[in-house]
Amino acid sequence: MTARFLVPGAAALALAMVFPAGLGRAATTSSTDVVLDAPLSVLEKPANQDRLGRDITFHFADAPGGTPIEGRIRSRKHVTNSFKGVEADCEAALVSTLETIAISARQRGGTRVVNLRSFWAGYPTSSATTYKCGRGRVATSVSLVGTLEGSN
């Protein structure tokens, strides 16, 4: 029995022939993808508050607890890019994501979602004033993760 060994350069050459340039990159990234820090102040708009409802409260970054923890909650929503621009699309994606979280919170008996963080590229980032918004050629998305709390 004869053992065959590939030298490192030969292995790289063999892989290059099997996988063309760029094929090994993540499918969700391209040269047009951008991740923005968008302001959370858009949630103060009455239209957005009406859409989300006032029975569930959202607290970004660390917030003091005190009520029983009901568990982790997360959502990621996409909106099709519009002619209105990046800011409007990021706002629409944020509200859509929070709507889904609010629906889930109501179903589970929660009243507050605390410690909300943007969850982008596998890493949560926490801010009380901004959130991460990803924009590609076709869609804009927001991904959030937080902790659901029950009523006092």
Sine and cosine of phi, psi and omega as CSV:
sin_phi,cos_phi,sin_psi,cos_psi,sin_omega,cos_omega
0.00,0.00,0.74,-0.67,-0.03,-1.00
-0.95,-0.32,0.77,-0.64,0.04,-1.00
-1.00,-0.02,0.68,-0.74,0.04,-1.00
-0.92,-0.38,0.68,-0.73,0.02,-1.00
-0.83,-0.56,0.67,-0.74,0.10,-1.00
-0.99,-0.14,0.71,-0.70,0.10,-0.99
-0.97,0.23,0.46,-0.89,-0.07,-1.00
-0.78,0.63,-0.67,0.75,0.00,-1.00
-0.91,0.42,-0.62,0.79,0.00,-1.00
-0.93,0.36,-0.60,0.80,0.03,-1.00
-0.90,0.43,-0.68,0.73,0.02,-1.00
-0.90,0.44,-0.66,0.75,0.02,-1.00
-0.90,0.43,-0.65,0.76,0.01,-1.00
-0.90,0.43,-0.68,0.74,0.02,-1.00
-0.92,0.39,-0.61,0.79,0.02,-1.00
-0.89,0.45,-0.53,0.85,0.01,-1.00
-0.97,0.26,-0.53,0.85,-0.02,-1.00
-0.99,0.16,-0.68,0.74,-0.04,-1.00
-0.93,-0.37,0.96,-0.30,0.03,-1.00
-0.89,0.46,0.31,-0.95,-0.03,-1.00
-0.83,0.56,0.74,-0.67,0.07,-1.00
1.00,0.02,-0.24,0.97,-0.06,-1.00
-0.93,0.38,-0.51,0.86,-0.03,-1.00
-0.99,0.17,-0.07,1.00,-0.01,-1.00
-0.97,0.25,0.42,-0.91,0.02,-1.00
-0.88,0.48,0.63,-0.78,-0.06,-1.00
-0.94,0.35,-0.34,0.94,-0.07,-1.00
-1.00,0.04,-0.06,1.00,-0.02,-1.00
-0.92,-0.39,0.58,-0.82,0.11,-0.99
-0.47,-0.88,0.06,-1.00,-0.05,-1.00
-0.92,0.40,-0.29,0.96,-0.01,-1.00
-1.00,-0.08,-0.15,0.99,-0.01,-1.00
-0.95,0.32,0.66,-0.75,-0.01,-1.00
-0.64,-0.76,0.64,-0.77,0.10,-1.00
-0.92,-0.39,0.85,-0.53,-0.08,-1.00
-0.93,-0.36,0.45,-0.89,0.22,-0.98
-0.99,-0.11,0.93,-0.36,-0.04,-1.00
-0.95,-0.30,0.48,-0.87,-0.07,-1.00
-0.97,0.23,0.69,-0.73,0.07,-1.00
-0.96,0.27,-0.17,0.99,-0.02,-1.00
-0.87,0.50,-0.30,0.95,0.03,-1.00
-0.90,0.45,-0.35,0.94,0.01,-1.00
-0.96,0.28,-0.19,0.98,0.03,-1.00
-0.99,0.16,-0.20,0.98,0.01,-1.00
-0.91,0.42,0.74,-0.67,0.01,-1.00
-0.83,0.56,-0.61,0.79,0.00,-1.00
-0.88,0.47,-0.65,0.76,0.03,-1.00
-0.94,0.33,-0.63,0.78,0.04,-1.00
-0.90,0.44,-0.63,0.78,0.04,-1.00
-0.91,0.42,-0.63,0.78,0.01,-1.00
-0.91,0.41,-0.63,0.77,-0.05,-1.00
-0.99,0.14,-0.42,0.91,-0.09,-1.00
1.00,0.07,0.41,-0.91,-0.04,-1.00
-0.97,-0.26,0.09,1.00,-0.01,-1.00
-0.99,0.12,-0.32,0.95,0.05,-1.00
-0.91,-0.42,0.76,-0.65,0.05,-1.00
-0.96,-0.28,0.54,-0.84,-0.02,-1.00
-0.88,-0.47,0.76,-0.65,0.02,-1.00
-0.80,-0.60,0.92,-0.39,0.00,-1.00
-1.00,0.09,0.49,-0.87,-0.04,-1.00
0.92,0.39,-0.30,-0.95,-0.04,-1.00
-0.96,0.27,0.74,-0.68,0.04,-1.00
-0.74,-0.67,0.57,-0.82,0.02,-1.00
-0.90,0.43,0.67,-0.74,-0.01,-1.00
-1.00,-0.07,-0.57,-0.82,0.01,-1.00
0.72,-0.70,-0.31,0.95,0.05,-1.00
-0.96,-0.29,0.37,-0.93,-0.03,-1.00
-0.86,0.50,0.67,-0.74,0.01,-1.00
-0.98,0.20,0.78,-0.62,-0.01,-1.00
-0.99,-0.12,-0.17,0.99,0.04,-1.00
0.81,-0.59,0.08,-1.00,-0.03,-1.00
-0.98,0.19,0.54,-0.84,0.01,-1.00
-0.65,-0.76,0.63,-0.78,-0.01,-1.00
-0.46,-0.89,0.35,-0.94,0.04,-1.00
-0.33,-0.94,0.49,-0.87,0.12,-0.99
-0.65,-0.76,0.84,-0.54,-0.01,-1.00
-0.81,-0.59,0.53,-0.85,0.03,-1.00
-0.90,-0.44,0.56,-0.83,0.18,-0.98
-0.81,-0.59,0.55,-0.84,0.05,-1.00
-0.94,0.33,0.71,-0.70,0.01,-1.00
-0.85,0.53,0.66,-0.75,-0.02,-1.00
-0.90,-0.43,0.06,-1.00,0.05,-1.00
-0.98,0.20,-0.12,0.99,-0.06,-1.00
-0.96,0.28,-0.37,0.93,0.05,-1.00
0.92,-0.38,0.12,-0.99,-0.09,-1.00
-0.88,0.47,-0.72,0.69,-0.06,-1.00
-0.87,0.49,-0.70,0.71,0.00,-1.00
-0.91,0.40,-0.62,0.78,0.02,-1.00
-0.93,0.36,-0.63,0.77,0.06,-1.00
-0.89,0.45,-0.68,0.74,0.02,-1.00
-0.88,0.48,-0.71,0.71,0.00,-1.00
-0.89,0.46,-0.65,0.76,0.02,-1.00
-0.92,0.39,-0.64,0.77,0.03,-1.00
-0.88,0.47,-0.76,0.65,-0.03,-1.00
-0.90,0.44,-0.65,0.76,0.03,-1.00
-0.88,0.47,-0.68,0.73,0.02,-1.00
-0.90,0.43,-0.70,0.71,0.01,-1.00
-0.93,0.37,-0.53,0.85,0.08,-1.00
-0.87,0.50,-0.71,0.71,0.02,-1.00
-0.89,0.45,-0.67,0.75,0.04,-1.00
-0.90,0.44,-0.67,0.74,0.00,-1.00
-0.89,0.45,-0.67,0.74,0.03,-1.00
-0.87,0.49,-0.73,0.68,0.02,-1.00
-0.89,0.45,-0.65,0.76,0.01,-1.00
-0.88,0.47,-0.70,0.71,0.02,-1.00
-0.87,0.49,-0.69,0.72,-0.01,-1.00
-0.89,0.46,-0.51,0.86,-0.04,-1.00
-0.99,-0.11,0.06,1.00,0.05,-1.00
0.99,0.15,0.29,0.96,-0.01,-1.00
-1.00,0.05,0.37,-0.93,0.03,-1.00
-0.81,-0.58,-0.30,0.95,-0.01,-1.00
-0.68,-0.73,0.60,-0.80,0.16,-0.99
-0.88,-0.47,0.90,-0.43,-0.08,-1.00
-0.92,-0.39,0.22,-0.98,0.03,-1.00
0.81,0.58,0.59,0.81,0.05,-1.00
-0.91,0.41,0.74,-0.68,-0.01,-1.00
-0.69,-0.72,0.54,-0.84,0.16,-0.99
-0.94,0.33,0.64,-0.77,-0.01,-1.00
-0.82,-0.57,1.00,-0.06,-0.07,-1.00
-0.84,-0.54,0.72,-0.69,0.03,-1.00
0.83,0.56,0.55,0.83,0.06,-1.00
0.99,0.12,0.05,1.00,-0.04,-1.00
-0.80,-0.60,0.83,-0.55,0.06,-1.00
-0.97,0.23,0.65,-0.76,0.09,-1.00
-0.82,-0.58,0.66,-0.75,-0.13,-0.99
-0.90,-0.43,0.75,-0.66,0.05,-1.00
-0.43,-0.90,0.60,-0.80,0.05,-1.00
-1.00,0.02,-0.10,0.99,-0.08,-1.00
-0.83,-0.56,-0.31,0.95,-0.03,-1.00
-0.69,-0.73,0.26,-0.97,0.11,-0.99
-0.67,-0.74,0.34,-0.94,0.01,-1.00
-1.00,0.02,0.70,-0.72,-0.01,-1.00
-0.75,-0.66,0.83,-0.56,0.00,-1.00
-0.98,-0.20,0.74,-0.67,-0.04,-1.00
-0.81,-0.58,0.80,-0.59,0.08,-1.00
-0.92,-0.39,-0.23,-0.97,-0.02,-1.00
-0.93,0.37,-0.52,0.85,-0.12,-0.99
-0.92,-0.39,-0.58,0.82,-0.12,-0.99
-0.70,-0.72,0.35,-0.94,0.07,-1.00
-0.86,-0.52,0.66,-0.75,-0.05,-1.00
-0.64,-0.77,0.39,-0.92,0.06,-1.00
-0.73,-0.68,0.70,-0.71,0.03,-1.00
-0.82,-0.58,0.82,-0.57,-0.04,-1.00
-0.77,-0.63,0.50,-0.86,0.11,-0.99
-0.68,-0.73,0.61,-0.79,-0.02,-1.00
-0.38,-0.93,-0.16,-0.99,0.00,-1.00
-0.89,-0.46,0.79,-0.61,0.01,-1.00
-1.00,0.05,0.73,-0.68,0.06,-1.00
-0.86,-0.51,0.50,-0.87,0.01,-1.00
-1.00,0.04,-0.06,-1.00,-0.02,-1.00
-0.95,0.31,0.40,-0.92,-0.02,-1.00
-0.94,0.35,0.00,0.00,0.00,0.00
